[in-house]
Amino acid sequence: MAEKKNAIVAFFQSSISEMKKVTWPSQEEVIGSTWVVLITVIIVALILYFMDWGVSQLVAVILDSLQL
């Protein structure tokens, strides 16, 4: 049991040590990256919307032409 406790303590000590080595982005970098992600998501959503709309229109035309 003591070995598990020591392993857990060592894990958290090494985790804290590694977190001190991390180079965190500045606020401007985070804001810029957030804008890039939001714009990309909006563009992809619009592309998918219009592709879905186009395919649904095509299917509707095909189905209408099949009805007697």
C-alpha positions in Angstrom: 0.0 0.0 0.0 2.9 2.3 0.8 4.3 1.7 -2.7 1.1 2.8 -4.3 1.0 6.0 -2.2 4.6 6.7 -3.1 3.9 6.1 -6.8 0.9 8.5 -6.7 2.9 11.2 -4.9 5.7 10.8 -7.4 3.2 11.0 -10.3 1.8 14.3 -9.0 5.3 15.7 -8.3 6.4 15.0 -11.8 3.2 16.4 -13.2 3.7 19.6 -11.4 7.3 19.7 -12.6 6.2 19.2 -16.2 3.5 21.9 -15.9 6.1 24.4 -14.9 7.9 23.8 -18.2 4.8 24.5 -20.3 4.9 27.7 -22.4 1.4 29.0 -22.2 0.0 31.2 -25.1 -0.6 34.9 -24.6 -4.1 36.2 -24.4 -3.8 37.7 -27.9 -2.7 34.3 -29.3 -5.7 32.6 -27.6 -8.1 35.2 -29.0 -6.6 34.9 -32.5 -6.8 31.1 -32.5 -10.4 31.2 -31.2 -11.4 33.5 -34.1 -9.7 31.2 -36.6 -11.6 28.2 -35.2 -15.0 30.0 -35.1 -14.6 31.3 -38.7 -13.5 27.8 -39.9 -16.5 26.2 -38.1 -18.9 28.7 -39.7 -17.5 28.2 -43.2 -17.6 24.4 -42.9 -21.2 24.6 -41.5 -22.3 26.7 -44.5 -20.6 24.4 -47.0 -22.3 21.4 -45.4 -25.7 23.2 -45.3 -25.6 24.1 -49.0 -24.4 20.6 -50.0 -27.3 19.1 -48.0 -29.7 21.5 -49.5 -28.5 20.8 -53.0 -28.6 17.0 -52.5 -32.1 17.2 -51.0 -33.3 19.3 -54.0 -31.7 16.8 -56.4 -33.4 13.9 -54.6 -36.7 15.8 -54.7 -36.4 16.3 -58.5 -35.6 12.7 -59.1 -38.4 11.4 -56.9 -40.9 13.8 -58.6 -39.8 12.6 -62.0 -40.4 9.0 -61.0 -44.0 9.5 -60.0 -46.5 8.7 -62.6 
